[in-house]
Amino acid sequence: MGIIKRQSIKRSIVSYVGTLIGVVSTIFIYPLDKEIYGFMQFLIGAATFLWPFASLGATVPAIRFFRNFRSDDDNHGFLGFLLLWLAIGLLIFGTVGYYFKEPLFDLLAALNFNRAYFADNTLTIFLLCSLIILIQLMLSYTSNFNRIVIPNALFNLGIKLGIPILVLLYYWGLVGSEAVKWLLLALYLAIFLGLIIYLSLLGGLNWRINFRFLNRPLLKEMLNYAMYGVLGSIGTVFAFSIDTIMVPTLTNYDEGGLYSIALFIGNAIAIPLAAINGIAAPIISNAWGQNDRTEIVKIYNRSSILLFTAGLFLLALVWLNLGDVFHLSSKYDELIAGQYVVLIIGLARVIDMTTGVNGSIIGYSTYYRFNLIALLVLSFGNVFMNYYLIPIYGITGAAIATAISIAFFNIIKYVFIWIVFKMQPIRLNFLWVMLLAALAYLLASLIPSTGFSLLNIILKSGLCALLFAAPLLYFKIVPDINEFVVDLLKPLKQLRNGGWK
């Protein structure tokens, strides 16, 4: 797991820099105008929702079939083929959408969604959707070269810096809402061009398609896999992302902005999962191709305990300090309304992290269709729960619906892998990690308030980290964490021993 640890740690560092920027934005910038922030999140959510329909599955084969195309000196134009595939999908989707948009808008209005939100932003949503698909294709394709840090930095930091800047420009009266839409598109376009340049530097930018390499059996297999991938992506959007669309359209942009702020904090707990998944996916795909079950079991077991530990610790820190974090903002009374959204989503993300890289294990196996079945069942349930709970409980209802979907989806995948592949990562050390996290949280929460929010955060976080990390390292409950600490301390040891000349 050497390359997985190195790349995932580096990506986590980049992601947490982005999270730090996001926290600053969440506390000091987004509350200045939750409506414009909610508006942009609606556009991004709607564009993301359309992604699986518009892409025609072009992003799905980027990792799984890369090994079929790659040789020592060529990639046989695999990227060019995927881009051509994507262009056809966007053309078909755009044409169909243009002629059937009015009946769709009428249906949304009949279901009590705000029709104008969709009708007034149709072109922006389509263009943004196209750029998001292109970016996701480039992120997936670049991971085949075992490089996820720079692409993630371009995407993650680009969005984390760009959106608060747009909020400030609007708040200061320098741009209007129409200009914000086009500047948002320009931001995503710049990220896509940056990814193209980086892939070119890696030597992976091969546009010319070798059609002779695309034999009928390979095309049939790719199309079949892509079809299931599309349906799976649709299920994913309905199961886990529909809330970002339903909250503003069933309430308003202001509530949507508050929900997005709370959702960001809760989802930040899962950053290590995204990091490990990003680099582990192509390795698991290759391991299945070589029928190397030992490698898959090793990745599954080690990633699961590592992610569970990180998830519990981060959830403890977030909930311990959430009130003080909101007190740093001048909009505390507004932000505190989203505290239970943070807790509910955070708990769901810990469950997600506990099951490790289960999605990749199933998705790159011959049983990849199972993901689709589970997703479709949960997606319908999530839409129904959001539609029922949001009008009653507002943003907390949306969080409950999403959390139930995340939890059940991962439990189902966990049981499936246990039964079919005889792989099960949970051991006794999970219990020790849970007890340590609970004890560290409880003792840190007993620290009395100093009256200064920032000082409270430092004291509580420091004590919680010490109480959690010290026994964890001493008893070597999670060996990968001990190895990571040893690697960090190597330069200091070399310096002490005169190793640096």
N, C-alpha and C positions, 0 to 999 in steps of 0.2 A: 504493500500500500504506500510505498515511498512517494511516488509521483502524485498519488491522490492526496496524501497529507500535505505535500509541498504546495501544490496548486490550490487545494481547498483552503489552506491557511492563508495564502496570499490573497485569494479571492475574498475570504472572510474579512481580511484587513481592509481591502478596498470597499467592501460592502458596509463595514462599520464606519468607515470615513463618510460614506454616503449617508449612513444612518445618523451620524453626528450632525451632518448638514441638515438632514431631514428633521431631526429633533429641534435644532435651532429654528428652522423654518416653521415647524409645528407650534413652537412656543411663541415666537416673536413676529412671524410674517403672515402665515395663513389666517390666524384669527383677525387680522386687520380687515380682511374682506373674505369671509367664508363663502360668500355667494359666487365670486369669480373663481375661487379655488374649486368649489363644487361644480361650477360650469365646466372647467377644464377636466375634472375627474369624470364628469358625465361623458364628455367627448371621447376621452381615452377608454372608458368602460364600454361605450357603445361600439367603438372601433374594434376593441378586443373581442367583443361579443360576435362581431361579424367575421372575424379572422378565419375560423374553420370553414365557414360557408364560402368565403371569397378565395381562399388559397387553393381549393381543389386538391388538398392533400400534398402540395408541393414541398412543404417543410418536413413532412413526416419521415421520408426515407433518408434524410440527410446524414444521419448517423448509422443506421442499421445497414445500409447498402454501400457505404463508402468503401468497405473492405472488398466488395465485389468489383469496384471500378479501379481501385488503386493498384498500380504496379510500381516498380522501382523508380521509373523515370517519368511517369505520367499518371494523371487522374482521369484520362479519357473524356475530359470535358464534362464531368459529372455536375459541376456547379452551373455551367451553361445550360445543361439539360434541365436542371431544377428551375432555373430562372425562366426558361422557355415555358415550362410546365406552369409556373406561377402566372406568367403573362396571359396564357390561355384562360386560366381560372378567373383572373380579374376581369378579363374581357367578357366572359360569359356572365359572371355575377353582376357586373355593372350594367350590362344590357338588360338582363332579367329584372334587376332592381329598378331600373328607370321606368319600365312599363308597368310594374306592379306596386310601385311605392304608395300610390293613393289608397288602394284597398287595404294595404298594410297599416297606413296611418289611421284609417277609419276603424280598423280592428283594435288598435291600441287605445283609441279614444273610447271605444265601447267598453274596454276593460278598465277604464278610469285612469289610464296613464295620460300624461300631459302631451297631447298631440303636437303642439307647437315646438316642444323641445327637439323632436325628431325632424319635423318638416322644415324648420328654419336652419338646420345644420346638416342637411343630407350630404352635400358635396364635401364639406369638411370631414365628416365621419368617414366617407368612402376613401378620401385621399389619406387620411390618417391611418385607416385600416390597411391600406396598401403599404405604407411605410413601416408599420408595425410588423407586417408579414415579412417584408424584406429584411428587417433587422433581425427577427427571430431566425430566419433562414441562415443569415450570416453568422449568428451566434452559434447555432447548432453545427454548421459546416466547419467553422473554425475550431470547435472543440475536438474535431477529428485529428488535429495536429497537436493535441494535448496542450493547448494554450487557451486558457479561459480568463486569465487575470486582466490583460489589456482590453479585450473585448468587453468584459464586464465593467471595467473602469469607464470606458467610453459611454456605455449605455447607462449604467447606474449613476455615475457622477454627473453625466450630461443631463439626465432628467432631474436629479436632485438639485442641481444648480440652476437649471433653466426655468423650471416652473416657479420657484419663489421669486426669481427676477421678473417674470411676467406678472406675478401678483403685485409686486412693488410698482412696476411701471403703470399698472392699472390704478392702483391705490393712489399714486401720486398724480394721476390725471394725465399722464403722458401718452397713453393709448386708450382706445375704447375697446369694447368687447369684440367687435369685428376684427380689429387689428390683432387682438390676443389669439384669435383662431388661426390666423395666417402665421403669426410668430411661433405658435405651437407646432405647426406643420414644418416650419423652417428648422426648428430644433430637432425634430425627428429625422429630417432629411440630412442635416449635418452629421448626426450620429451614424446614419447609414453610410455616408461617404467616408467617414472615419474608419468604419469596419472594412470597407473595400480597400482602402489604402493599407491597413494593417495586414489583411490577407495577402495583398500583393507583396508586401515585405517578407511574408513567410514563404513566398513562392507557391502559394496555392491558388492563385487567380488564373484559372484556365477556362477561357470562354468557349473555345472551339470544341464542338460536340463530335465525338466519334460514333456516328450512327451505326456503323458496322458492329460496334461492341454491344449495341442494344438489341440483343437477340430476343425472340419472342418469349421463351420461358422466363427470362429475367424481367422483361417488361410486365408480363402477367403477374409475377410474384410481387413486383413493386406496386403495381396498381391495386392488387388485392390488399397488400399491407397498408397502402395509403388510404384505401376506402375505410378500413377499420380505424385507421388513425384519425381520419376526418370525423367519423362518428364519435370516436373517443374524445376528440377536441371539443366537439359540440357538447358532449356530456359534461366535460370539465368546466366549460363556460357556464352552463346551466347550474352545475352543482356547486361551483365555488366562486363565480364572478358576477352572477346575475344581480347580487345585492347592490353593487355599485351603480347599477342602472335603475333598479326598482326603487331604491330609497329616494333619489331626487325626483323621479317621475311620479311617485305616489305621494310625495310630500312637497319639497321645493329644493332649490339649489343650496340654500343655506343649511338645511338639515343634511343634505348630501355632503357638503363641505365638512361639517362636524363629524359625520360618520367616517369620511375618508381620513381625517386626522386621527381618530381613535383606531381605525383599522390599520393605519400605518404603524402605530406604536405596537399593536398586538402582533402584526405580521413580522416586525423586526426581530422577534424572538427566533424565527425560522431561518435567519440568514445562513447559519452554518449548514442547514440542510440543502439549501440551494447551491452552496459552494461545493459540498461533497458530491451531490447529484450531478453537477455540471461536469466534473472531471471523471466520475465513476461510470457514467452512462456509456461512453465509447469502450471503456475497458470491460464492462459487463457484457456489452454486445459482442466484443471480440472473444470473450471467454465462452459465451454460448456457442459461437461459431466453431470453437475448438473443443466444445463439450468439456470444458475445464470447470467442473462443478466445485472443485476444491477452492479455486480462486474466488468464485462467487460466494461460497459459504463464508470465507474469510472476510471478504468485503462487507457482507451482510452483518455478521456478528460484531465486527469491530466498529462499523459505522453506527450501528444501532445504540450501543452503550455510550459511545462518544457523543452522539447527538442528543440522547436522553439526558445526559449529564449537563450538556450545554443549555438545552432547553429549560430544564428545571431551574438552573442557576439564573438564567436571564429572566425567567418569569418572576422569580423571587425578587430580583433587583427592581424590575419594572413596577411590580405591585407595592413593594416597600417604599418606593420613592415617587409614585405617581402624583400624589397630592402636592408634594413639594415642587415637582416639575411643573405642574399646572400653576402653582403660585408664582412661578417666575414670570408668567405672562400677565399682562394687564387684563386679560379676558378669562380669568379663573372661573368666574361664575358660569360662563358659557361652556368652557372646556370640561368642567367637572361632570357635566351631564353625559359625557361619553366614557366615564370611568369603567362601567360594567361591560361596555363593548370591548375595551382593552382586555379585561380579565377573561371574558368568555372566549374571545378569539385566541388569546394567549394560551389558555388551557387546551384548546383544540390543536394549536400548533405543536404543543408538547407531545400530544398523542401522535401527530403526524411525524414528528422527529423520532419518536420511540420505534416506529416501524421501519426506520432507516431508508434504504434505497429499494424498497419493495416494488415501487412503480417500474423502475428500470429492470428489475429481475423478471417481472412478468412481461413487461412490454417488449423485451428483446428475446423472449423465449418463444417456443412454438405455441404457447398458450396466451399470446397477446390479446386474443379476442375476449378473454375474461375481463380485462380492464373495461372494455366497451360495455359488456353486460352490466357490470357493477355501476358504471358511470351513468348509464341511461336510467337505471332504476332510481338512483339517488338524485339525478338531475330533476326528474319530474317531482320528486318529493321536496326538493329544495325550492323550486319555483312555487309550489303550492304553499309551503311553510312561509316563505317570504311574503307572498300575496296575502296570506291570512294574518301573519303576525305584525307586519309593519304598520297597518292601520290601527292596530290595538296598542302595541308597545313601542312603536317608532323605531329608532335605530337599534335599540336593545333587542327588539324582535328580529331584526335583520341579522344581528350577531348570533342569536340563538339558532336561527335557521342554518346559517353558514357553518357554525360549529358542529351541529348535529351531522351535517353532510360530511365534513372533514373527518370527524371521528368514525362514523360508520363505514365510510369508504376505506379508511386505513385498517380498521379491524377486519373487514371482509377480505382485504388483500393479505393481511397477516395470516388469517386462518387458511386461506387458499394455498399460500406458499408452504405452510406447515404440513398440510394434507398431501399436496401434490408433489412438492419437491423435498419433503422431509427436512426443511430448514426452519429453525426456530431460534432467534437470537437472544431471547430474554433468559437471564440467569440470576443467581442469587445477588450478584453485585448491583443489580437494578434496585433491590430493596435497600441496600446500604446507601446508595446515592440518594434515594428518596428520603430516608431518615435524616441524612446529613443536611439536605436542602431545607427540610422542614425545621430542623433544629436551628440552623443558621438564620433562617428568616425570623423565627419566633424571638430569638435572643436579640437580633438587630432591631426588631420592632419595639423593643422595650426601652431603647435609648430615648430619653425625653427630648422634646423639641427645644432647640436653641433660640428659636425666634427668627432664624435666618435660613431660608429654604436651601440655598446652595450649601451651607455648612451642614445642614441636616442630611443632604444627599451624600456628601463626602463621608461623613461619619457612619451613617447606616450602611452605605455601600462597602466601605472599607472593612467594617466589622463582619458583615455578611460574607464577603469574599474570603476573609481570613478564616472564619469558622468553618467555611465549606471546603476551601482548598487545602488547608493544613492536614486534616485527617485523610482527605482524599489522596494526597500525594504520599503521606507517611505509610499508609496501609496498601498503597499501589492498587487501589480499587479499579482504576481505569488505566491500564498500562500505557496506552497511547498518549495520555496526558503527561505521564512521567517522562516518556521519551521526548515529547515536545519540549518540556522544561529543560531536560538535559541538553537538547540541541541549542536552546536559547542561551544556556550558560557556558557552552563550549568556548566562545570567544573570550569570556572573562577568565576561564580556567587557563587558556593559552597565554593570556596576558600575565597572569599570576606566576606561571611557570617559565616566563621569559620566552614564550613562543613567538611573540611579535618583535621583530627586529626593526 
